[in-house]
Amino acid sequence: MAAWLVQLRSLVQLPAEAPARQDATAEAEQLRARLVALQETQALAFWLERRPQFGRDVFARGLPEVFGVSVEAGNAIDVVEFLWASMALFDDAAAPDTGSVYRPLYFDLYAVAEARERILRRLAEAPDGISLGQLLPDPAAVSESEPQQALRRRSAWSSTLIASLELARQGDVVLGQDADFQPIHVAPA
């Protein structure tokens, strides 16, 4: 800032007919306007700072908040009853029913390691390379319901794509595509 001001001062001290002085005069006027705007902004900020602040000087219900004191009623626990209930859980006679325990559905999906092996095996048979869709597992071997087939097909596509990207990152295969939205071609490196 100081260097800029020194340069501006030296330009203002040029002869009146010099074009650089006219530019410098315009820049000096812009600087003065910006400094006045800065001073007005600082005065407004100082005025806002001095006003009472909600939650610090002024409170919604007219009284300052009391921190650290809770007046809400909590649940009262009878310690003896709690201990008796805890001990009842360990009785052999009252064994919990494990037959109705929730078990998430298991989906037999394709793994990335399985797709990696399939890609390497099929590329050994086709040295010129093949499209990514030809690297998918055989869909005829699966006899499942339609939603399960759709899920396994999406799983096969995603695991094959991830495995081919990982193989390309390692330098084992080369991926290519002729144009946008064309099949991806996978070839040995």
Backbone hydrogen bonds, N-H to C=O, Kabsch-Sander energy under -0.5 kcal/mol:
donor,donor_aa,acceptor,acceptor_aa,energy
5,L,1,M,-2.4
6,V,2,A,-2.4
7,Q,3,A,-2.2
8,L,4,W,-2.4
9,R,5,L,-2.4
10,S,6,V,-2.3
11,L,7,Q,-1.9
12,V,8,L,-2.1
13,Q,9,R,-1.5
14,L,11,L,-1.1
18,A,15,P,-1.3
21,R,18,A,-0.5
22,Q,18,A,-1.2
23,D,19,P,-2.0
24,A,20,A,-2.3
25,T,21,R,-2.5
26,A,22,Q,-2.0
27,E,23,D,-2.3
28,A,24,A,-2.5
29,E,25,T,-2.1
30,Q,26,A,-2.1
31,L,27,E,-2.5
32,R,28,A,-2.5
33,A,29,E,-2.3
34,R,30,Q,-2.4
35,L,31,L,-2.6
36,V,32,R,-2.3
37,A,33,A,-2.3
38,L,34,R,-2.4
39,Q,35,L,-2.3
40,E,36,V,-2.3
41,T,37,A,-2.3
42,Q,38,L,-2.5
43,A,39,Q,-2.1
44,L,40,E,-2.2
45,A,41,T,-2.4
46,F,42,Q,-2.3
47,W,43,A,-2.1
48,L,44,L,-2.5
49,E,45,A,-2.2
50,R,46,F,-1.5
51,R,47,W,-0.8
51,R,48,L,-0.6
55,G,58,V,-3.8
56,R,53,Q,-1.5
57,D,53,Q,-3.0
58,V,53,Q,-2.1
62,G,59,F,-0.9
67,F,65,E,-0.7
69,V,66,V,-0.7
70,S,68,G,-0.5
78,D,76,A,-0.5
79,V,77,I,-0.8
82,F,78,D,-2.2
83,L,79,V,-2.3
84,W,80,V,-2.3
85,A,81,E,-2.3
86,S,82,F,-2.1
87,M,83,L,-2.4
88,A,84,W,-1.6
89,L,85,A,-0.8
89,L,86,S,-0.6
90,F,86,S,-0.5
90,F,87,M,-1.0
91,D,88,A,-0.9
95,A,92,D,-0.7
95,A,93,A,-0.5
98,T,96,P,-0.7
101,V,98,T,-1.0
107,F,105,L,-0.5
108,D,106,Y,-0.5
109,L,107,F,-1.4
115,A,111,A,-1.9
116,R,112,V,-2.5
117,E,113,A,-2.1
118,R,114,E,-2.1
119,I,115,A,-2.4
120,L,116,R,-2.3
121,R,117,E,-2.4
122,R,118,R,-2.4
123,L,119,I,-2.4
124,A,120,L,-1.3
125,E,121,R,-0.9
126,A,122,R,-1.2
129,G,126,A,-1.4
130,I,186,V,-2.2
132,L,184,I,-2.6
134,Q,131,S,-0.8
135,L,132,L,-1.2
136,L,133,G,-0.9
141,A,138,D,-0.8
142,V,139,P,-1.2
143,S,141,A,-0.5
144,E,142,V,-0.6
149,Q,145,S,-2.4
150,A,146,E,-2.3
151,L,147,P,-2.2
152,R,148,Q,-2.6
153,R,149,Q,-2.4
154,R,150,A,-2.2
155,S,151,L,-2.2
156,A,152,R,-2.4
157,W,153,R,-2.3
158,S,154,R,-2.5
159,S,155,S,-2.5
160,T,156,A,-2.2
161,L,157,W,-2.5
162,I,158,S,-2.5
163,A,159,S,-2.4
164,S,160,T,-2.4
165,L,161,L,-2.3
166,E,162,I,-2.3
167,L,163,A,-2.4
168,A,164,S,-2.2
169,R,165,L,-2.2
170,Q,166,E,-2.0
171,G,167,L,-0.7
172,D,167,L,-2.5
173,V,167,L,-0.9
174,V,187,A,-3.3
176,G,185,H,-2.1
178,D,183,P,-0.5
182,Q,179,A,-1.6
185,H,176,G,-3.7
186,V,130,I,-3.2
187,A,174,V,-2.3
189,A,172,D,-2.4
